[in-house]
Amino acid sequence: MSHPTPADGPTDAPTDAPTDALVIGGGPAGLQAALTLGRIHRSAVLVDSGVYRNAPVTHMHNVLTHDGRPPADFRASAREQLAPYDVEVLAGEVVRVAATHGPGEPTRFEATLGDGRTLVARRVVLATGLRDDLPSVPGLDELWGTLAAQCPFCHGHEFSGGHVAVLGAQPQMMHAVGLMNRIAGRLTALTHGAEVDEATGATLAALGAGVVTTPVERFSRDGDVARAHLADGMVIDLAGVFLAPTYRQSAPFAEQLGVHLLESGCVEIDDFGRTSVPGVYAAGDLAHRPAFPMPMPSVIGALAAGQMAGSGLSADALGEDMAAVG
Ligand SMILES: Cc1cc2nc3c(=O)[nH]c(=O)nc-3n(C[C@H](O)[C@H](O)[C@H](O)COP(=O)(O)OP(=O)(O)OC[C@H]3O[C@@H](n4cnc5c(N)ncnc54)[C@H](O)[C@@H]3O)c2cc1C
């Protein structure tokens, strides 16, 4: 696992100081949760292993006032803005989090880092994000984040007027065809071996999308061109490819802490980022409210969730403080 360079942010200084909140994750969700806590004078330690979901992306989009900004630049400036507050940013990988409490004592959370450091906090915010498993077609990895993407809102405009393919035949891929119909010059549904029923075929035709059911053997890149090599020898040059990755949790803490997971595999949270375990909050791609069928991953969504988790944690800590003073 790679670690952030000094230019990308955190310091290596260890700490044993007790803290109000341990924030695990230094993407938009964790950074915003830390800012919200710092602003209300709650101490926080943020641990960041330096592996970000949008790492392959050179420029992020659909983020108002930051449209087209490199994600690393965004994170660096977020860390600068944490500097005035009681927020310590540490480079490192948390490997274990456990709730601990002695007899008659309130619950504390102890985190162990890969290098043996331990941190103890009153509460914990999980902001460790998701990872993407791509369809297993050779060459797709090299296109991911530039010529291959999952979200037309984030990457569709960059392929304007070009020949765009949608890989797979899942319902969300049909949705992507509908969205890209307004943007692409030409559209092809690469079903990768799946047959298309009559109704879907009619919808695709109405959306102006061609259908290719021949499996894709591999993808390659030629400059700004993505090349689909089909099993029958045909080659299709593309401006971009949309696909549906499978999500998985990037860290084991939901499992370690026993928080409730939704059918999507994400952590269930309430409107204030509270999980089913008191003292444990979650924000960003790894969590969503039950009203949504799946995570709605975006930078702004993660920022908003981070702010709500920070506010929820602050409210609960305040309640505990008030109860303690009677
Ligand atoms: C290819 C691609 C392109 C995208 N483009 C856009 C776009 O243009 N616009 C947009 O709005 N959204 C985009 N997204 C979505 C966006 O990147 C995510 O929604 C957003 O990054 C989620 O933020 P997060 O804080 O939840 O998680 P992440 O940004 O993934 O951050 C997770 C953090 O947790 C840390 N972490 C994980 N495990 C540990 C551990 N064990 N110990 C310590 N730290 C740990 C990581 O190091 C990282 O700091 C894109 C996603 C992908 C995959």
The ligand as an ORCA input file, in Angstrom:
! r2SCAN-3c Opt
* xyz 0 1
  C     -12.386      6.372    -11.661
  C     -13.194      7.264    -10.770
  C     -13.411      8.584    -11.113
  C     -14.166      9.413    -10.300
  N     -14.373     10.701    -10.697
  C     -15.135     11.500     -9.952
  C     -15.416     12.841    -10.364
  O     -14.934     13.306    -11.411
  N     -16.229     13.596     -9.575
  C     -16.778     13.113     -8.420
  O     -17.515     13.844     -7.734
  N     -16.529     11.844     -8.003
  C     -15.722     11.042     -8.735
  N     -15.482      9.768     -8.318
  C     -16.026      9.309     -7.036
  C     -15.173      9.871     -5.894
  O     -13.810      9.607     -6.128
  C     -15.585      9.227     -4.572
  O     -16.989      9.340     -4.418
  C     -14.893      9.917     -3.394
  O     -13.504      9.848     -3.535
  C     -15.327      9.254     -2.081
  O     -14.631      9.831     -1.027
  P     -14.331      9.016      0.303
  O     -13.714     10.003      1.212
  O     -15.559      8.296      0.733
  O     -13.310      7.867     -0.119
  P     -11.840      7.926     -0.760
  O     -11.645      9.183     -1.518
  O     -11.641      6.639     -1.474
  O     -10.887      7.980      0.523
  C     -10.734      6.853      1.349
  C      -9.661      7.183      2.361
  O      -9.583      6.129      3.328
  C      -8.218      5.799      3.497
  N      -8.123      4.453      4.037
  C      -8.671      3.294      3.562
  N      -8.341      2.269      4.361
  C      -7.572      2.785      5.352
  C      -6.912      2.233      6.477
  N      -6.966      0.910      6.730
  N      -6.199      3.050      7.296
  C      -6.117      4.387      7.046
  N      -6.720      4.974      5.981
  C      -7.427      4.179      5.156
  C      -7.599      5.996      2.124
  O      -6.202      6.074      2.189
  C      -8.258      7.319      1.756
  O      -7.584      8.373      2.403
  C     -14.712      8.911     -9.105
  C     -14.489      7.576     -8.737
  C     -13.738      6.760     -9.548
  C     -13.502      5.349     -9.158
*
